[in-house]
């Protein structure tokens, strides 16, 4: 039974580990250790095999979620991106409201009734 509780302990540490720098790899390592502990619990002679199965399944599910569904956990890309893709998020744009034409007038002023500022996804 200690292997089963150890597997659940490691499963509980997986999601908080994703918030740390390099947490995705740490989360994968923790879920792999938890999965191994759950698998080792199969070798023990427990009265019921339900707990090792649940512990192994929880760790396997978390491992697959971190690897295959990172947006569900709010995780970014595996490797940080550098270069021109970050510049677009820092650029401020003038965006016309729906049905409106140009936001800028002929003398260079901006009409606030016609449009607004947008930076990334913030308007």
ZISUL-V548862 format. One record per residue. RES is the residue in one letter. PHI is phi in radians with two decimals (999 if undefined). PSI is psi in whole degrees, 0 to 359 (none if undefined). D_CENTER is the distance of its C-alpha to the mean C-alpha in Angstrom with 1 decimal. Layout:
((RES;PHI;PSI;D_CENTER) (RES;PHI;PSI;D_CENTER))
//
This chain:
((X;999;333;31.7) (X;-1.10;328;30.3) (X;-1.16;323;28.2) (X;-1.15;314;26.7) (X;-1.16;326;25.9) (X;-1.13;321;24.5) (X;-1.13;319;22.1) (X;-1.18;325;21.0) (X;-1.10;314;20.7) (X;-1.15;326;18.4) (X;-1.12;324;16.3) (X;-1.23;338;16.1) (X;-1.55;350;15.0) (X;-1.15;307;11.9) (X;-1.16;317;9.5) (X;-1.10;331;11.2) (X;-1.19;337;11.1) (X;-1.20;343;7.4) (X;-1.46;349;8.7) (X;-1.45;156;11.5) (X;-1.10;131;12.3) (X;1.24;22;12.0) (X;-1.23;337;10.0) (X;-1.14;316;8.4) (X;-1.19;321;12.1) (X;-1.11;320;13.3) (X;-1.11;320;11.2) (X;-1.12;320;12.7) (X;-1.13;315;16.0) (X;-1.11;318;16.0) (X;-1.22;329;15.4) (X;-1.18;319;18.0) (X;-1.12;317;20.4) (X;-1.10;320;20.0) (X;-1.11;319;20.6) (X;-1.14;320;23.6) (X;-1.12;320;25.0) (X;-1.13;323;24.8) (X;-1.21;323;26.5) (X;-1.17;331;29.2) (X;-1.13;338;29.8) (X;-1.11;332;31.2) (X;-1.28;336;34.0) (X;-1.26;160;35.1) (X;-1.73;79;37.7) (X;-1.57;153;36.0) (X;-1.16;323;37.8) (X;-2.15;139;34.8) (X;-1.65;5;32.2) (X;-1.16;318;29.8) (X;-1.14;316;27.9) (X;-1.10;324;27.2) (X;-1.14;316;26.1) (X;-1.14;315;23.7) (X;-1.09;317;22.3) (X;-1.16;319;21.9) (X;-1.15;321;20.3) (X;-1.12;315;17.7) (X;-1.16;322;16.7) (X;-1.16;320;16.9) (X;-1.10;316;14.7) (X;-1.13;321;11.9) (X;-1.10;316;12.5) (X;-1.19;324;12.4) (X;-1.15;319;9.1) (X;-1.18;323;7.4) (X;-1.42;315;9.8) (X;-1.79;335;10.3) (X;-2.22;58;7.7) (X;-1.18;335;4.3) (X;-1.23;336;4.6) (X;-1.15;330;5.8) (X;-1.68;0;3.4) (X;1.32;25;2.7) (X;-1.53;147;2.1) (X;-1.48;197;5.7) (X;-1.22;163;8.5) (X;-1.07;314;10.1) (X;-1.99;141;12.9) (X;-1.14;143;13.5) (X;-1.70;137;15.6) (X;-2.17;153;19.0) (X;2.03;213;21.8) (X;-1.28;342;22.7) (X;-1.20;332;19.4) (X;-1.36;338;18.6) (X;-1.16;324;22.2) (X;-1.12;327;21.6) (X;-1.24;336;19.1) (X;-1.65;353;21.9) (X;-1.47;136;24.7) (X;-1.66;129;26.4) (X;-2.00;154;27.8) (X;-1.70;121;30.5) (X;-2.07;124;29.7) (X;-1.29;148;32.5) (X;-1.21;169;32.3) (X;-1.10;133;32.9) (X;1.39;359;36.4) (X;-1.70;159;37.2) (X;-1.53;229;38.4) (X;-1.32;147;38.0) (X;-1.51;329;36.8) (X;-1.54;142;39.0) (X;-1.53;176;42.8) (X;-1.18;333;45.4) (X;-1.61;10;46.1) (X;1.67;355;42.5) (X;-1.40;161;41.6) (X;-1.96;128;38.5) (X;-1.57;115;39.3) (X;-1.22;343;36.8) (X;-1.34;343;38.0) (X;-1.77;339;36.8) (X;-2.96;185;33.3) (X;-2.61;179;30.8) (X;-1.55;147;28.5) (X;-2.47;132;24.9) (X;-2.25;111;22.4) (X;1.16;239;19.2) (X;-1.85;12;18.3) (X;-1.76;126;20.4) (X;-2.12;none;24.0))
//
